[in-house]
Amino acid sequence: MISREYALELLKKYVTTTNTIKHCLATAYVMEALAERFDSNKEEYYITGLLHDIDLDVIGDDMEHHALKAIEILSQYDVPKHILDAIKSHNKHKNLDSLMEKSLWISDPVNGLITATALMQPDKKLEQVKLKSLKKKFKSKSFAAGVSREQISYCETLNMDLTEFLELALLAMIAHADILGL
Protein backbone atom coordinates (compact mmCIF):
# COMPACT_ATOMS: atom_id res chain seq x y z
CA MET A 1 0.00 0.00 0.00
CA ILE A 2 1.14 3.55 -0.65
CA SER A 3 2.30 5.78 2.20
CA ARG A 4 0.70 9.02 3.35
CA GLU A 5 3.61 10.95 1.89
CA TYR A 6 3.33 9.27 -1.50
CA ALA A 7 -0.45 9.72 -1.49
CA LEU A 8 0.02 13.45 -0.92
CA GLU A 9 2.57 13.58 -3.77
CA LEU A 10 0.04 11.84 -6.04
CA LEU A 11 -2.71 14.23 -5.01
CA LYS A 12 -0.50 17.23 -5.80
CA LYS A 13 0.49 15.68 -9.12
CA TYR A 14 -3.15 15.55 -10.28
CA VAL A 15 -4.74 18.40 -8.31
CA THR A 16 -3.42 21.94 -8.56
CA THR A 17 -6.23 23.81 -6.84
CA THR A 18 -5.20 24.76 -3.29
CA ASN A 19 -8.77 24.64 -1.97
CA THR A 20 -9.29 21.13 -3.37
CA ILE A 21 -6.05 19.95 -1.76
CA LYS A 22 -7.16 21.45 1.57
CA HIS A 23 -10.58 19.81 1.19
CA CYS A 24 -8.90 16.44 0.60
CA LEU A 25 -6.65 16.94 3.63
CA ALA A 26 -9.63 17.90 5.79
CA THR A 27 -11.49 14.81 4.59
CA ALA A 28 -8.43 12.70 5.44
CA TYR A 29 -8.30 14.13 8.97
CA VAL A 30 -11.98 13.43 9.56
CA MET A 31 -11.60 9.93 8.11
CA GLU A 32 -8.66 9.27 10.42
CA ALA A 33 -10.71 10.37 13.43
CA LEU A 34 -13.54 8.08 12.35
CA ALA A 35 -11.10 5.18 11.97
CA GLU A 36 -9.96 5.76 15.53
CA ARG A 37 -13.58 5.94 16.72
CA PHE A 38 -14.41 2.66 14.94
CA ASP A 39 -11.09 0.97 15.79
CA SER A 40 -10.28 0.67 12.08
CA ASN A 41 -7.08 1.18 10.08
CA LYS A 42 -6.21 4.89 10.41
CA GLU A 43 -3.70 4.81 7.53
CA GLU A 44 -6.20 3.36 5.09
CA TYR A 45 -8.96 5.76 6.13
CA TYR A 46 -6.59 8.73 5.90
CA ILE A 47 -5.37 7.77 2.42
CA THR A 48 -8.94 7.18 1.25
CA GLY A 49 -9.95 10.64 2.38
CA LEU A 50 -6.85 12.21 0.91
CA LEU A 51 -7.27 10.67 -2.55
CA HIS A 52 -11.06 10.71 -2.93
CA ASP A 53 -11.11 13.80 -5.20
CA ILE A 54 -7.83 13.19 -7.05
CA ASP A 55 -9.63 13.41 -10.39
CA LEU A 56 -11.37 16.78 -10.02
CA ASP A 57 -8.89 18.77 -12.13
CA VAL A 58 -8.87 16.02 -14.76
CA ILE A 59 -12.65 15.73 -15.19
CA GLY A 60 -13.50 19.43 -15.07
CA ASP A 61 -17.29 19.79 -15.05
CA ASP A 62 -17.93 16.14 -15.94
CA MET A 63 -19.19 15.11 -12.48
CA GLU A 64 -20.85 12.02 -13.92
CA HIS A 65 -17.38 10.49 -14.31
CA HIS A 66 -16.07 11.78 -10.97
CA ALA A 67 -14.63 8.93 -8.93
CA LEU A 68 -14.51 6.67 -11.99
CA LYS A 69 -11.60 8.69 -13.34
CA ALA A 70 -10.05 8.61 -9.85
CA ILE A 71 -10.19 4.80 -9.92
CA GLU A 72 -8.55 4.82 -13.35
CA ILE A 73 -5.75 7.06 -12.04
CA LEU A 74 -5.24 5.22 -8.75
CA SER A 75 -5.31 1.75 -10.34
CA GLN A 76 -1.82 2.55 -11.68
CA TYR A 77 -0.51 2.72 -8.13
CA ASP A 78 -0.43 0.39 -5.12
CA VAL A 79 -3.89 1.31 -3.84
CA PRO A 80 -5.91 -1.57 -2.36
CA LYS A 81 -9.27 -2.46 -3.91
CA HIS A 82 -11.28 -1.62 -0.78
CA ILE A 83 -9.91 1.94 -0.88
CA LEU A 84 -10.76 2.18 -4.58
CA ASP A 85 -14.26 0.90 -3.78
CA ALA A 86 -14.72 3.55 -1.09
CA ILE A 87 -13.64 6.27 -3.51
CA LYS A 88 -15.96 4.87 -6.16
CA SER A 89 -18.89 4.81 -3.74
CA HIS A 90 -18.57 8.45 -2.68
CA ASN A 91 -20.04 9.56 -6.03
CA LYS A 92 -22.73 6.86 -6.06
CA HIS A 93 -20.95 4.59 -8.54
CA LYS A 94 -21.17 1.81 -5.97
CA ASN A 95 -23.45 1.08 -3.01
CA LEU A 96 -22.25 2.07 0.44
CA ASP A 97 -21.40 -1.35 1.81
CA SER A 98 -18.36 -1.05 4.07
CA LEU A 99 -17.73 1.08 7.12
CA MET A 100 -14.98 2.87 5.20
CA GLU A 101 -17.35 3.69 2.33
CA LYS A 102 -19.95 5.06 4.73
CA SER A 103 -17.27 7.03 6.58
CA LEU A 104 -16.11 8.70 3.37
CA TRP A 105 -19.73 9.44 2.45
CA ILE A 106 -20.20 11.51 5.63
CA SER A 107 -16.66 12.96 5.82
CA ASP A 108 -16.69 14.50 2.36
CA PRO A 109 -19.43 17.11 2.96
CA VAL A 110 -18.90 17.81 6.67
CA ASN A 111 -15.61 19.60 6.21
CA GLY A 112 -17.28 22.02 3.79
CA LEU A 113 -19.80 22.93 6.49
CA ILE A 114 -17.06 23.34 9.09
CA THR A 115 -14.87 25.41 6.77
CA ALA A 116 -17.77 27.70 5.83
CA THR A 117 -18.58 28.15 9.52
CA ALA A 118 -14.94 28.99 10.30
CA LEU A 119 -14.85 31.56 7.52
CA MET A 120 -17.80 33.34 9.20
CA GLN A 121 -15.78 33.82 12.39
CA PRO A 122 -14.09 37.20 13.00
CA ASP A 123 -10.57 35.73 12.66
CA LYS A 124 -11.65 33.01 10.19
CA LYS A 125 -10.20 30.33 12.46
CA LEU A 126 -11.42 26.80 13.18
CA GLU A 127 -10.65 27.15 16.88
CA GLN A 128 -13.34 29.85 17.11
CA VAL A 129 -16.05 27.51 15.81
CA LYS A 130 -18.29 26.30 18.60
CA LEU A 131 -20.26 23.08 18.33
CA LYS A 132 -23.50 24.91 19.12
CA SER A 133 -22.88 27.33 16.24
CA LEU A 134 -21.98 24.49 13.89
CA LYS A 135 -25.23 22.69 14.71
CA LYS A 136 -27.16 25.89 14.08
CA LYS A 137 -25.45 26.34 10.71
CA PHE A 138 -26.25 22.71 9.89
CA LYS A 139 -29.96 23.42 10.41
CA SER A 140 -29.85 26.52 8.20
CA LYS A 141 -30.28 25.09 4.72
CA SER A 142 -29.38 28.42 3.11
CA PHE A 143 -25.96 28.42 4.81
CA ALA A 144 -23.37 26.54 2.72
CA ALA A 145 -26.29 25.42 0.57
CA GLY A 146 -24.13 23.05 -1.49
CA VAL A 147 -23.32 20.94 1.56
CA SER A 148 -25.51 17.84 1.72
CA ARG A 149 -27.13 17.66 5.13
CA GLU A 150 -28.55 14.28 4.11
CA GLN A 151 -25.05 12.87 3.63
CA ILE A 152 -23.84 14.25 6.94
CA SER A 153 -26.93 12.88 8.73
CA TYR A 154 -26.04 9.44 7.41
CA CYS A 155 -23.70 9.31 10.43
CA GLU A 156 -26.69 8.01 12.38
CA THR A 157 -26.53 4.74 10.44
CA LEU A 158 -23.05 4.33 11.95
CA ASN A 159 -24.42 4.60 15.50
CA MET A 160 -23.23 8.19 15.85
CA ASP A 161 -25.65 10.97 16.51
CA LEU A 162 -25.20 14.21 14.62
CA THR A 163 -23.74 16.08 17.59
CA GLU A 164 -21.07 13.43 18.16
CA PHE A 165 -20.11 13.37 14.49
CA LEU A 166 -19.95 17.15 14.13
CA GLU A 167 -17.78 17.37 17.25
CA LEU A 168 -15.46 14.60 16.04
CA ALA A 169 -15.06 16.26 12.63
CA LEU A 170 -14.55 19.73 14.10
CA LEU A 171 -11.90 18.52 16.55
CA ALA A 172 -10.11 16.60 13.80
CA MET A 173 -9.91 19.73 11.68
CA ILE A 174 -8.92 21.99 14.60
CA ALA A 175 -6.01 19.63 15.33
CA HIS A 176 -4.68 20.36 11.83
CA ALA A 177 -5.81 23.98 11.46
CA ASP A 178 -2.31 25.17 10.63
CA ILE A 179 -2.08 22.84 7.63
CA LEU A 180 -5.62 23.72 6.53
CA GLY A 181 -4.85 27.43 6.84
CA LEU A 182 -7.80 28.04 9.13
C-alpha positions in Angstrom: 0.0 0.0 0.0 1.1 3.5 -0.7 2.3 5.8 2.2 0.7 9.0 3.3 3.6 10.9 1.9 3.3 9.3 -1.5 -0.5 9.7 -1.5 0.0 13.5 -0.9 2.6 13.6 -3.8 0.0 11.8 -6.0 -2.7 14.2 -5.0 -0.5 17.2 -5.8 0.5 15.7 -9.1 -3.1 15.5 -10.3 -4.7 18.4 -8.3 -3.4 21.9 -8.6 -6.2 23.8 -6.8 -5.2 24.8 -3.3 -8.8 24.6 -2.0 -9.3 21.1 -3.4 -6.1 19.9 -1.8 -7.2 21.5 1.6 -10.6 19.8 1.2 -8.9 16.4 0.6 -6.6 16.9 3.6 -9.6 17.9 5.8 -11.5 14.8 4.6 -8.4 12.7 5.4 -8.3 14.1 9.0 -12.0 13.4 9.6 -11.6 9.9 8.1 -8.7 9.3 10.4 -10.7 10.4 13.4 -13.5 8.1 12.3 -11.1 5.2 12.0 -10.0 5.8 15.5 -13.6 5.9 16.7 -14.4 2.7 14.9 -11.1 1.0 15.8 -10.3 0.7 12.1 -7.1 1.2 10.1 -6.2 4.9 10.4 -3.7 4.8 7.5 -6.2 3.4 5.1 -9.0 5.8 6.1 -6.6 8.7 5.9 -5.4 7.8 2.4 -8.9 7.2 1.3 -10.0 10.6 2.4 -6.8 12.2 0.9 -7.3 10.7 -2.5 -11.1 10.7 -2.9 -11.1 13.8 -5.2 -7.8 13.2 -7.1 -9.6 13.4 -10.4 -11.4 16.8 -10.0 -8.9 18.8 -12.1 -8.9 16.0 -14.8 -12.6 15.7 -15.2 -13.5 19.4 -15.1 -17.3 19.8 -15.1 -17.9 16.1 -15.9 -19.2 15.1 -12.5 -20.9 12.0 -13.9 -17.4 10.5 -14.3 -16.1 11.8 -11.0 -14.6 8.9 -8.9 -14.5 6.7 -12.0 -11.6 8.7 -13.3 -10.1 8.6 -9.9 -10.2 4.8 -9.9 -8.6 4.8 -13.4 -5.8 7.1 -12.0 -5.2 5.2 -8.8 -5.3 1.8 -10.3 -1.8 2.6 -11.7 -0.5 2.7 -8.1 -0.4 0.4 -5.1 -3.9 1.3 -3.8 -5.9 -1.6 -2.4 -9.3 -2.5 -3.9 -11.3 -1.6 -0.8 -9.9 1.9 -0.9 -10.8 2.2 -4.6 -14.3 0.9 -3.8 -14.7 3.5 -1.1 -13.6 6.3 -3.5 -16.0 4.9 -6.2 -18.9 4.8 -3.7 -18.6 8.5 -2.7 -20.0 9.6 -6.0 -22.7 6.9 -6.1 -20.9 4.6 -8.5 -21.2 1.8 -6.0 -23.4 1.1 -3.0 -22.2 2.1 0.4 -21.4 -1.3 1.8 -18.4 -1.1 4.1 -17.7 1.1 7.1 -15.0 2.9 5.2 -17.4 3.7 2.3 -20.0 5.1 4.7 -17.3 7.0 6.6 -16.1 8.7 3.4 -19.7 9.4 2.5 -20.2 11.5 5.6 -16.7 13.0 5.8 -16.7 14.5 2.4 -19.4 17.1 3.0 -18.9 17.8 6.7 -15.6 19.6 6.2 -17.3 22.0 3.8 -19.8 22.9 6.5 -17.1 23.3 9.1 -14.9 25.4 6.8 -17.8 27.7 5.8 -18.6 28.1 9.5 -14.9 29.0 10.3 -14.9 31.6 7.5 -17.8 33.3 9.2 -15.8 33.8 12.4 -14.1 37.2 13.0 -10.6 35.7 12.7 -11.6 33.0 10.2 -10.2 30.3 12.5 -11.4 26.8 13.2 -10.7 27.2 16.9 -13.3 29.9 17.1 -16.1 27.5 15.8 -18.3 26.3 18.6 -20.3 23.1 18.3 -23.5 24.9 19.1 -22.9 27.3 16.2 -22.0 24.5 13.9 -25.2 22.7 14.7 -27.2 25.9 14.1 -25.4 26.3 10.7 -26.3 22.7 9.9 -30.0 23.4 10.4 -29.8 26.5 8.2 -30.3 25.1 4.7 -29.4 28.4 3.1 -26.0 28.4 4.8 -23.4 26.5 2.7 -26.3 25.4 0.6 -24.1 23.1 -1.5 -23.3 20.9 1.6 -25.5 17.8 1.7 -27.1 17.7 5.1 -28.5 14.3 4.1 -25.0 12.9 3.6 -23.8 14.2 6.9 -26.9 12.9 8.7 -26.0 9.4 7.4 -23.7 9.3 10.4 -26.7 8.0 12.4 -26.5 4.7 10.4 -23.1 4.3 12.0 -24.4 4.6 15.5 -23.2 8.2 15.9 -25.6 11.0 16.5 -25.2 14.2 14.6 -23.7 16.1 17.6 -21.1 13.4 18.2 -20.1 13.4 14.5 -19.9 17.2 14.1 -17.8 17.4 17.2 -15.5 14.6 16.0 -15.1 16.3 12.6 -14.6 19.7 14.1 -11.9 18.5 16.6 -10.1 16.6 13.8 -9.9 19.7 11.7 -8.9 22.0 14.6 -6.0 19.6 15.3 -4.7 20.4 11.8 -5.8 24.0 11.5 -2.3 25.2 10.6 -2.1 22.8 7.6 -5.6 23.7 6.5 -4.9 27.4 6.8 -7.8 28.0 9.1 
